[in-house]
Amino acid sequence: MVWGLSWWPMRELHAAGLHPLWATAFVFLLAVGLISLRQPGAWKEFGAHPRLWIIVAAAGTTNAAFNWGVTEGDVVRVVLLFYLMPLWAVLLARWLLHEPLTRAALLRSGLAMAGAAVVMWPPPGQSLGAGFQPIDLLGLLGGFSFALNNIMLRRETARSDGARGLAMFLGGCLVSLALVGVLGVPGLPPAAPGWMGLALALALCFLMSNLALQYGASRLPAGVTAVVMLTEVLWASGSAVATGAGTLSPALLLGGGLILAAALLAALQR
């Protein structure tokens, strides 16, 4: 629910002059501070294992791309393209974990690709490239990075939860700050209780949702957790359509259904 509704506070902060990259950095900076106070030993373990920096890059890119995408693009479209994760997960698992390409995996990949093609297919009478929007790249990049993040978490199971969690939170902060510098994003707006209070509330909600996920995921079968996580799409699309921040065209419904079917098959297979 928190992730599915996060587009609204992100847009409110953007309207107050705070770019989504700044907002993302602020949210995860608070998380880094709290995990450092609770588990200071995580820093030593993090420094001793350079491969955790891949999680830093993957988690940071995921959050920066997703938050930026839902702030400035069509929320429903960005979220659906983000959920092309089953396709990326199959390819990355084959490359990094040497998992076999099964018929079920190929079926899921085909469904996901067909769904993406339907979502980005241009309206009648327009050229093939007209259906693609630049903001779509953020949804696609966010989903790919999230799949890489999950693969690396599986690959680094020998590391403690504290070290892996620190890598994820640190990534959300560092990648966003790096993009702020590279892209020349305008600085912070003048200090005001309104946007600062909303940013603090959003940071606490994100931290709470991550703690809730860690608690629930450690006590539920992986397949159940994956299916429950798909409710993010319902929260995001329902709230966006209700407030006019997203639209549900027949093509989007069909393509989204194919993408979600691929994600659901992946969850049930686990």
Helices and strands as residue ranges (DSSP letters): H 2-5, H 7-15, H 20-38, H 41-48, H 52-72, H 75-82, H 85-96, H 103-120, G 128-131, H 136-155, H 161-183, H 193-217, H 222-229, H 231-243, H 250-269
